[in-house]
Each structure stands twice: as C-alpha cells, then as structure tokens.
Amino acid sequence: MAVYEQEIGRFTDTIRDKMIDWLDGGYFYEPDAIMIAAIQEAAIYEKRSWAYLERILQECLNKNIRTLEQFKQKKAEAAAEKEKKLVHLPKGERNEKREGPSLQSKYEYPY
C-alpha cells in the first residue's frame, strides 16, 4: 500500500499479509479508512513501525471503534481530556503538564 510506504516505511510481504488480514477480517465497517487513519496516526507520533500500527488497530477493536467517524471522535475526546490535564498559567508563562510520567500513559493511544 502506497500510504504505508510513504508514511511508515518499507512494505514487506509479511506486512502485506498482516494488513490483508486486518482489512478482510471483518473487524471494521470501514477497514480502508481505519487503516489509513491508523497509518497517519502512527506517522504523526513518529512511531513508524508495523507493531505500533497494529497496536492502534487492536486498541480500536478494544474500544469498539468500527468507523472512521468513531476513530475521529475518540481522537478528539482524547485531545480534550489531555487539554483538561494541562495547567493554565497566567499570560506570558509557559503552559506545560504538571504530572509525572507513568508507565500507563506511555502506552495510551491518542484517540
């Protein structure tokens, strides 16, 4: 798939077979759209590997995300939740998170 090569990297036979399994497996109502959105999501976060992409797809299944609209909605909800966690400082001061890193947040996906 050209989008994969453009955004992630080399498209091997093994990746092709795994991608076909995801696309033809009946997991999503809009498999092509979900796959492209997941590829773009991985690229945005500089996680350019099939393993990361597959974790995004698995998380979609776990959260019952079956359409592109649901994917976008979950992503927007996650962004809003992240915004809530930011501490808003007086004008002119730097705005940054005031929480320490956690193992769980390392593996949370942005949608």
LUMFITI-160089 format. One record per residue: residue number from 1; residue in three letters; x, y, z of N, C-alpha, C, O, CB in turn. Coordinates in nm, 4 decimals. Each point is the difference from the previous one (the first is absolute). Glycine has a CB too. Layout:
resi|resn|n.east|n.north|n.up|ca.east|ca.north|ca.up|c.east|c.north|c.up|o.east|o.north|o.up|cb.east|cb.north|cb.up
NUM|ala|X|Y|Z|X|Y|Z|X|Y|Z|X|Y|Z|X|Y|Z
...
This chain:
resi|resn|n.east|n.north|n.up|ca.east|ca.north|ca.up|c.east|c.north|c.up|o.east|o.north|o.up|cb.east|cb.north|cb.up
1|met|0.0849|-0.1175|0.0000|-0.0849|0.1175|0.0000|0.0894|0.1239|0.0000|0.0911|0.0125|0.0819|-0.2771|-0.1366|0.0406
2|ala|0.1589|0.2138|-0.2144|0.0826|0.1196|-0.0178|0.0005|0.0882|0.1243|0.1036|0.0570|0.0343|-0.1533|-0.0651|-0.2780
3|val|-0.0627|0.0201|0.3110|-0.0083|0.0839|0.1202|0.0940|-0.0536|0.1070|0.0661|0.0780|0.0685|-0.3055|-0.0187|-0.1216
4|tyr|0.2463|-0.1895|0.0683|0.0886|-0.0599|0.1000|0.1450|0.0340|-0.0319|0.0742|0.0437|0.0879|-0.2387|-0.2309|-0.0502
5|glu|0.2052|0.1674|-0.1621|0.1382|0.0276|-0.0378|0.0342|0.1479|0.0161|0.1109|0.0344|0.0409|-0.1203|-0.2260|-0.2008
6|gln|-0.0852|0.2779|0.1277|0.0227|0.1437|0.0104|0.0117|0.0442|0.1459|0.0864|0.0812|0.0331|-0.2110|-0.0490|-0.2480
7|glu|0.0394|-0.0842|0.3015|-0.0067|0.0476|0.1389|0.0842|-0.0819|0.0986|0.0538|0.0551|0.0960|-0.2811|0.0262|-0.1489
8|ile|0.2387|-0.2124|0.0297|0.0659|-0.0881|0.0973|0.1345|-0.0498|-0.0505|0.1023|0.0210|0.0652|-0.3263|-0.0900|0.0180
9|gly|0.2248|0.0041|-0.1969|0.1253|-0.0544|-0.0518|-0.0230|-0.1153|-0.0954|-0.1048|-0.0101|-0.0638|0.2159|0.0804|0.2727
10|arg|-0.0132|-0.1557|-0.2176|-0.0009|-0.1119|-0.0948|-0.1208|-0.0910|0.0222|-0.0314|-0.0374|0.1130|0.2817|0.0471|-0.1227
11|phe|-0.3165|-0.0442|-0.0991|-0.1195|-0.0835|0.0021|0.0393|-0.1420|-0.0406|0.0082|-0.0310|-0.1188|-0.1582|0.2302|0.0644
12|thr|0.1741|-0.2844|0.1524|0.0474|-0.1361|-0.0263|-0.1167|-0.0952|-0.0250|-0.1159|0.0358|0.0208|0.3175|0.0088|0.1215
13|asp|-0.1705|-0.1632|-0.1861|-0.1028|-0.1018|-0.0213|-0.0700|-0.0367|0.1309|-0.1211|-0.0219|0.0024|0.2528|-0.0666|-0.1967
14|thr|-0.0555|0.0820|0.3013|-0.0581|-0.0329|0.1308|-0.0991|0.1081|0.0436|-0.1096|-0.0307|0.0469|0.3201|-0.0938|0.0158
15|ile|-0.1717|0.2492|-0.0782|-0.0898|0.1107|0.0359|-0.1229|-0.0028|-0.0898|-0.1118|0.0219|0.0467|0.3075|0.1179|0.0313
16|arg|-0.1756|-0.1665|-0.2061|-0.1138|-0.0091|-0.0926|-0.0993|-0.1056|0.0469|-0.1206|0.0247|0.0020|0.2684|0.0482|-0.1917
17|asp|-0.0984|-0.1892|0.2271|-0.0879|-0.1082|0.0452|-0.0755|0.0386|0.1268|-0.1196|-0.0265|0.0125|0.2761|-0.1396|-0.1147
18|lys|-0.0860|0.2287|0.1959|-0.0654|0.0428|0.1245|-0.1031|0.1086|-0.0270|-0.1078|0.0007|0.0595|0.3151|-0.0585|0.0686
19|met|-0.1738|0.1492|-0.2181|-0.0934|0.1070|-0.0332|-0.1250|-0.0562|-0.0674|-0.1113|0.0444|0.0284|0.3037|0.1155|-0.0519
20|ile|-0.1747|-0.2556|-0.0641|-0.1155|-0.0637|-0.0655|-0.0887|-0.0667|0.1039|-0.1226|0.0072|-0.0092|0.2578|-0.0443|-0.2000
21|asp|-0.0743|-0.0276|0.3079|-0.0784|-0.0612|0.1081|-0.0851|0.1048|0.0709|-0.1176|-0.0240|0.0274|0.2955|-0.1510|0.0029
22|trp|-0.1196|0.2910|-0.0003|-0.0754|0.1064|0.0660|-0.1089|0.0567|-0.0914|-0.1118|0.0263|0.0444|0.3152|0.0289|0.0914
23|leu|-0.1701|-0.0370|-0.2625|-0.0967|0.0602|-0.0930|-0.1154|-0.0936|-0.0335|-0.1138|0.0446|-0.0147|0.2990|0.0901|-0.0798
24|asp|-0.1570|-0.2623|0.0826|-0.1027|-0.0972|-0.0404|-0.0603|-0.0768|0.1171|-0.0856|-0.0861|-0.0201|0.2047|0.0650|-0.1952
25|gly|-0.0758|0.0509|0.3361|-0.0434|-0.0763|0.1169|-0.1384|0.0327|0.0514|-0.0503|-0.0701|0.0878|0.2840|0.0575|-0.0309
26|gly|-0.2975|0.1174|-0.1087|-0.1320|0.0371|0.0475|0.0010|0.0719|0.1337|-0.1027|0.0070|0.0676|0.0171|-0.1998|-0.1911
27|tyr|0.2001|0.2460|0.1620|0.0120|0.0680|0.1290|-0.0635|0.1388|-0.0010|-0.0512|0.0468|0.1017|0.2606|-0.1744|-0.0617
28|phe|-0.2055|0.1926|-0.1563|-0.0453|0.1381|-0.0125|-0.1036|0.0122|-0.1106|-0.0006|-0.0779|-0.0953|0.2225|0.1592|0.1785
29|tyr|-0.3101|0.0184|-0.0690|-0.0985|0.0272|-0.1047|0.0648|0.0737|-0.1163|-0.0446|-0.0114|-0.1141|-0.1378|0.0195|0.2863
30|glu|0.2872|0.0671|-0.1431|0.0746|0.0752|-0.1009|0.1486|-0.0344|0.0122|0.0796|0.0839|0.0421|-0.2513|0.1045|-0.0383
31|pro|0.2090|-0.3102|-0.0401|0.1379|-0.0439|0.0262|0.1071|0.0841|-0.0693|0.1036|0.0284|0.0603|-0.1952|-0.2548|-0.0335
32|asp|0.0692|0.2665|-0.1511|0.1011|0.0799|-0.0703|0.0202|0.1347|0.0688|0.1134|0.0443|0.0184|-0.1745|-0.1575|-0.2342
33|ala|-0.0482|0.1778|0.2535|0.0085|0.1311|0.0650|0.0671|-0.0101|0.1366|0.0817|0.0849|0.0357|-0.2886|-0.0135|-0.1575
34|ile|0.1729|-0.1744|0.1979|0.0618|-0.0194|0.1319|0.1495|-0.0281|-0.0153|0.0813|0.0529|0.0757|-0.2998|-0.1412|0.0160
35|met|0.2542|0.0059|-0.1889|0.1411|-0.0325|-0.0223|0.0790|0.1256|-0.0351|0.1084|0.0215|0.0541|-0.1730|-0.2520|-0.1309
36|ile|0.0121|0.3131|-0.0123|0.0699|0.1226|-0.0397|0.0114|0.0953|0.1193|0.1049|0.0610|0.0210|-0.1901|-0.0870|-0.2579
37|ala|-0.0218|0.0387|0.3142|0.0034|0.0875|0.1177|0.1030|-0.0500|0.1014|0.0714|0.0802|0.0602|-0.3141|-0.0221|-0.0961
38|ala|0.2506|-0.1885|0.0550|0.0976|-0.0571|0.0936|0.1429|0.0221|-0.0494|0.0893|0.0297|0.0794|-0.2585|-0.2022|-0.0104
39|ile|0.1906|0.1582|-0.1986|0.1323|0.0247|-0.0579|0.0398|0.1452|0.0217|0.1127|0.0289|0.0403|-0.1509|-0.2083|-0.2128
40|gln|-0.0544|0.2704|0.1459|0.0286|0.1422|0.0181|0.0253|0.0334|0.1473|0.0872|0.0806|0.0324|-0.2283|-0.0295|-0.2336
41|glu|0.0646|-0.1135|0.2884|0.0176|0.0211|0.1446|0.1396|-0.0445|0.0438|0.0675|0.0707|0.0747|-0.3155|-0.1033|-0.0383
42|ala|0.2903|-0.0837|-0.0829|0.1337|-0.0498|0.0340|0.1074|0.0966|-0.0511|0.0973|0.0274|0.0703|-0.1826|-0.2656|-0.0788
43|ala|0.0682|0.2886|-0.1110|0.0981|0.0921|-0.0583|0.0057|0.1319|0.0769|0.1080|0.0547|0.0220|-0.1471|-0.1597|-0.2459
44|ile|-0.0773|0.1558|0.2646|-0.0054|0.1259|0.0752|0.0827|-0.0102|0.1278|0.0704|0.0941|0.0367|-0.2992|-0.0471|-0.1305
45|tyr|0.2202|-0.1611|0.1611|0.0703|-0.0186|0.1260|0.1389|-0.0613|-0.0185|0.0630|-0.0441|0.0961|-0.2840|0.0184|0.0141
46|glu|0.2679|0.0236|-0.2370|0.1345|-0.0506|-0.0314|0.0208|-0.1439|0.0446|0.1113|-0.0383|0.0361|-0.0275|0.2700|-0.0161
47|lys|-0.1885|-0.3108|-0.0222|0.0071|-0.1422|0.0354|-0.0158|-0.0793|-0.1298|-0.1056|-0.0574|-0.0268|0.0101|0.0967|0.2631
48|arg|0.1983|-0.0413|-0.3130|-0.0049|-0.0544|-0.1352|0.0357|-0.1490|-0.0022|0.1066|-0.0397|-0.0470|-0.0478|0.2666|-0.0421
49|ser|-0.1520|-0.3080|0.1417|0.0203|-0.1443|-0.0035|-0.1345|-0.0700|-0.0118|-0.1037|0.0531|0.0397|0.3139|-0.0313|0.0979
50|trp|-0.2055|-0.1428|-0.1933|-0.1233|-0.0779|-0.0111|-0.0526|-0.0349|0.1399|-0.1212|-0.0011|0.0219|0.1981|-0.0932|-0.2449
51|ala|0.0121|0.0662|0.3159|-0.0417|-0.0383|0.1349|-0.0835|0.1108|0.0651|-0.1025|-0.0283|0.0621|0.3090|-0.1143|-0.0402
52|tyr|-0.1642|0.2661|-0.0354|-0.0761|0.1112|0.0581|-0.1341|0.0153|-0.0705|-0.1031|0.0204|0.0641|0.3173|0.0959|-0.0025
53|leu|-0.2117|-0.1261|-0.1920|-0.1235|0.0095|-0.0783|-0.0985|-0.1096|0.0411|-0.1198|0.0252|0.0130|0.2491|0.0745|-0.2052
54|glu|-0.0792|-0.2186|0.2121|-0.0852|-0.1108|0.0401|-0.0575|0.0222|0.1412|-0.1132|-0.0397|0.0279|0.2497|-0.1140|-0.1745
55|arg|-0.0590|0.2163|0.2340|-0.0522|0.0336|0.1338|-0.1136|0.1013|-0.0097|-0.0968|-0.0085|0.0756|0.3230|-0.0371|0.0239
56|ile|-0.2158|0.1406|-0.1907|-0.1088|0.0959|-0.0212|-0.1254|-0.0739|-0.0458|-0.1089|0.0243|0.0520|0.2749|0.1575|-0.1104
57|leu|-0.1513|-0.2715|-0.0381|-0.1146|-0.0760|-0.0508|-0.0618|-0.0863|0.1099|-0.1223|-0.0089|0.0110|0.2266|0.0071|-0.2394
58|gln|-0.0200|-0.0615|0.3093|-0.0499|-0.0830|0.1090|-0.0746|0.0850|0.1028|-0.1035|-0.0411|0.0525|0.2938|-0.1195|-0.0883
59|glu|-0.1371|0.2784|0.0636|-0.0665|0.0908|0.0946|-0.1357|0.0454|-0.0552|-0.0951|0.0175|0.0762|0.3206|0.0602|0.0083
60|cys|-0.2345|-0.0591|-0.2139|-0.1296|0.0327|-0.0619|-0.1003|-0.1117|0.0275|-0.1146|0.0259|0.0368|0.2306|0.1078|-0.2178
61|leu|-0.0727|-0.2558|0.1631|-0.0891|-0.1132|0.0285|-0.0400|-0.0017|0.1466|-0.1172|-0.0198|0.0321|0.2246|-0.1113|-0.2163
62|asn|-0.0117|0.1514|0.2730|-0.0269|-0.0025|0.1439|-0.0995|0.1082|0.0419|-0.0789|-0.0196|0.0924|0.3081|-0.0717|-0.0568
63|lys|-0.2246|0.2061|-0.1046|-0.0889|0.1111|0.0325|-0.1238|0.0037|-0.0894|-0.0748|0.0977|0.0004|0.2736|0.0295|0.0776
64|asn|-0.2197|-0.2340|-0.1543|-0.1169|-0.0133|-0.0879|-0.0069|0.1115|-0.1044|-0.1087|0.0472|-0.0331|-0.0122|-0.1589|0.2205
65|ile|0.2338|0.1530|-0.2383|0.0063|0.0991|-0.1067|-0.0051|-0.0761|-0.1318|0.0899|-0.0781|-0.0313|0.0449|0.2436|0.1735
66|arg|-0.2410|-0.1420|-0.2193|-0.0193|-0.0760|-0.1243|-0.0061|0.0876|-0.1249|0.0094|-0.0508|-0.1117|-0.1296|-0.1178|0.2461
67|thr|0.1044|0.3009|-0.1161|-0.0098|0.0912|-0.1142|0.1023|0.1122|0.0141|0.0547|0.0231|0.1078|-0.3000|-0.0768|-0.1336
68|leu|0.2698|0.1226|-0.0850|0.0917|0.1132|0.0024|-0.0550|0.1108|0.0893|0.0764|0.0652|0.0711|0.0032|-0.1233|-0.3029
69|glu|-0.2090|0.0802|0.2292|-0.0612|0.1024|0.0847|0.0235|-0.0309|0.1483|0.0313|0.0901|0.0778|-0.2061|-0.0487|-0.2551
70|gln|0.1599|-0.1669|0.2159|0.0263|-0.0386|0.1388|0.1473|0.0217|0.0353|0.0319|0.0443|0.1103|-0.2185|-0.2133|-0.1222
71|phe|0.2751|0.1378|-0.0811|0.1438|0.0196|0.0198|0.0291|0.1474|0.0258|0.0713|0.0344|0.0942|-0.0203|-0.2320|-0.2429
72|lys|-0.1069|0.2843|0.0643|0.0211|0.1439|0.0142|-0.0594|0.0519|0.1310|0.0596|0.0848|0.0666|-0.0618|-0.0620|-0.3164
73|gln|-0.1145|-0.0738|0.2860|-0.0649|0.0421|0.1229|0.0843|-0.0370|0.1221|0.0188|0.0825|0.0894|-0.2420|-0.1080|-0.2010
74|lys|0.2738|-0.0976|0.1159|0.0841|-0.0430|0.1122|0.1281|0.0827|0.0067|0.0471|0.0338|0.1086|-0.1408|-0.2662|-0.1279
75|lys|0.1491|0.2646|-0.0964|0.1207|0.0815|-0.0043|-0.0291|0.1394|0.0568|0.0796|0.0533|0.0773|0.0033|-0.1826|-0.2790
76|ala|-0.1963|0.1879|0.1636|-0.0384|0.1317|0.0516|-0.0245|-0.0054|0.1508|0.0395|0.0914|0.0725|-0.1409|-0.0345|-0.2955
77|glu|0.0371|-0.1623|0.2701|-0.0235|-0.0165|0.1442|0.1318|-0.0103|0.0754|0.0150|0.0582|0.1074|-0.2328|-0.1728|-0.1558
78|ala|0.3125|0.0413|-0.0070|0.1313|-0.0146|0.0642|0.0730|0.1337|0.0052|0.0650|0.0319|0.0995|-0.0524|-0.2695|-0.1795
79|ala|-0.0234|0.3156|-0.0271|0.0646|0.1317|-0.0023|-0.0638|0.0919|0.1035|0.0701|0.0754|0.0675|-0.0158|-0.1040|-0.3119
80|ala|-0.1862|0.0228|0.2574|-0.0695|0.0816|0.0995|0.0391|-0.0417|0.1414|0.0180|0.0847|0.0875|-0.2091|-0.0542|-0.2471
81|glu|0.2041|-0.1595|0.1812|0.0406|-0.0508|0.1316|0.1428|0.0443|0.0324|0.0305|0.0363|0.1135|-0.1839|-0.2354|-0.1415
82|lys|0.2389|0.1956|-0.0717|0.1381|0.0442|0.0195|0.0033|0.1486|0.0335|0.0776|0.0426|0.0856|0.0040|-0.2198|-0.2450
83|glu|-0.1642|0.2553|0.0935|-0.0072|0.1441|0.0253|-0.0438|0.0278|0.1434|0.0484|0.0942|0.0627|-0.1013|-0.0546|-0.3049
84|lys|-0.0381|-0.1209|0.2941|-0.0457|0.0168|0.1381|0.1142|-0.0192|0.0996|0.0023|0.0631|0.1057|-0.2292|-0.1424|-0.1746
85|lys|0.3206|-0.0073|0.0348|0.1113|-0.0305|0.0901|0.1066|0.1093|0.0020|0.0848|0.0025|0.0893|-0.1282|-0.2429|-0.1310
86|leu|0.0396|0.3301|-0.0557|0.0968|0.1082|-0.0040|-0.0339|0.1032|0.1061|-0.1169|0.0274|0.0270|0.1548|-0.0658|-0.2722
87|val|0.0627|0.0933|0.3029|-0.0179|0.1064|0.0977|0.0079|0.1314|-0.0757|0.0995|0.0281|-0.0668|0.0000|-0.1667|0.2574
88|his|-0.2036|0.2181|-0.1802|-0.0012|0.1285|-0.0694|0.0628|0.1057|0.0895|-0.0487|0.0270|0.1098|-0.1585|-0.0922|-0.2393
89|leu|0.3144|0.1239|0.0820|0.0763|0.0974|0.0754|-0.0345|0.1415|-0.0459|-0.0561|0.0187|-0.1079|0.2408|-0.1866|0.1390
90|pro|-0.1517|0.2653|0.0492|-0.0232|0.1391|-0.0400|0.0701|0.0313|-0.1319|0.0985|-0.0640|-0.0367|-0.1201|0.1291|0.2782
91|lys|-0.0309|0.0339|-0.3109|0.0526|0.0390|-0.1305|0.1511|0.0235|0.0067|0.0504|0.0638|0.0925|-0.2727|0.0391|-0.1500
92|gly|0.2912|-0.1545|-0.0400|0.1440|0.0191|-0.0086|0.0820|-0.1127|0.0596|0.1204|-0.0077|-0.0245|-0.1658|0.2463|0.0313
93|glu|-0.0168|-0.3260|0.0708|0.0732|-0.1133|0.0562|-0.0210|-0.1226|-0.0870|-0.1017|-0.0128|-0.0681|0.0780|0.1071|0.3002
94|arg|0.1198|-0.1829|-0.2290|-0.0053|-0.1217|-0.0808|-0.1039|-0.0963|0.0551|-0.0080|-0.0213|0.1210|0.2496|0.0499|-0.1810
95|asn|-0.3214|-0.0869|-0.0296|-0.1048|-0.0946|0.0382|0.0518|-0.1416|-0.0225|0.0312|-0.0380|-0.1129|-0.2143|0.2047|0.0542
96|glu|0.1921|-0.2437|0.1650|0.0494|-0.1365|-0.0132|-0.0730|-0.0917|0.0969|-0.0641|0.0451|0.0950|0.2889|0.0410|-0.1674
97|lys|-0.2138|-0.2142|0.0466|-0.0636|-0.0975|0.0877|0.0658|0.0034|0.1374|0.1209|0.0201|0.0112|-0.1786|-0.1653|-0.2093
98|arg|-0.0217|0.1256|0.3017|0.0507|0.0011|0.1365|-0.0116|-0.1375|0.0636|-0.0223|-0.0119|0.1205|-0.0407|0.2523|-0.1004
99|glu|0.0779|-0.3424|-0.1002|-0.0088|-0.1344|0.0553|0.1234|-0.0780|-0.0408|0.0601|0.0278|-0.1038|-0.3124|-0.0216|0.0973
100|gly|0.2893|-0.1012|0.0853|0.1160|-0.0813|-0.0301|-0.0332|-0.1077|-0.1011|-0.1169|-0.0347|-0.0175|0.2049|0.0801|0.2448
101|pro|0.0128|-0.0986|-0.2942|-0.0247|-0.1062|-0.0973|-0.0453|-0.1272|0.0700|0.0410|-0.0295|0.1122|0.1301|0.1294|-0.2655
102|ser|-0.2548|-0.1727|0.0858|-0.0447|-0.1279|0.0545|0.0135|-0.1062|-0.1076|-0.0038|0.0304|-0.1192|-0.1563|0.0843|0.2781
103|leu|0.1753|-0.2349|-0.1180|0.0117|-0.1105|-0.0943|-0.1261|-0.0117|-0.0829|0.0072|-0.0265|-0.1200|0.1468|-0.0931|0.2762
104|gln|-0.2696|0.1388|-0.0942|-0.1260|-0.0113|-0.0726|-0.0102|0.1056|-0.1096|-0.0403|-0.0326|-0.1117|-0.0675|-0.0604|0.3176
105|ser|0.1431|0.2191|-0.1775|-0.0132|0.1047|-0.0996|0.0931|-0.0231|-0.1184|-0.0267|0.0490|-0.1098|-0.0386|0.1093|0.2908
106|lys|0.1727|-0.2312|-0.1608|0.0923|-0.0290|-0.1076|-0.0676|-0.0818|-0.1099|0.0352|0.0112|-0.1175|0.1542|-0.0032|0.2812
107|tyr|-0.2859|-0.0896|-0.1247|-0.0635|-0.0892|-0.0969|-0.1411|0.0408|-0.0360|-0.0683|-0.0739|-0.0710|0.2079|-0.1060|0.1598
108|glu|-0.1857|0.2941|-0.0427|-0.1330|0.0470|-0.0375|0.0067|0.0575|-0.1410|0.0981|0.0649|-0.0363|-0.1580|-0.0160|0.2787
109|tyr|-0.0421|-0.0721|-0.3200|-0.0061|0.0498|-0.1350|-0.0785|0.1288|-0.0023|-0.0853|0.0220|0.0860|0.1021|-0.2538|-0.1775
110|pro|0.0101|0.3171|-0.0048|-0.0561|0.1354|0.0011|-0.1462|0.0095|-0.0428|-0.0460|0.1106|-0.0285|0.2732|-0.0334|-0.0171
111|tyr|-0.2999|-0.1825|0.0395|-0.1411|0.0088|-0.0419|-0.0884|-0.0643|0.0998|-0.1217|-0.0026|-0.0178|0.1883|0.0030|-0.2173
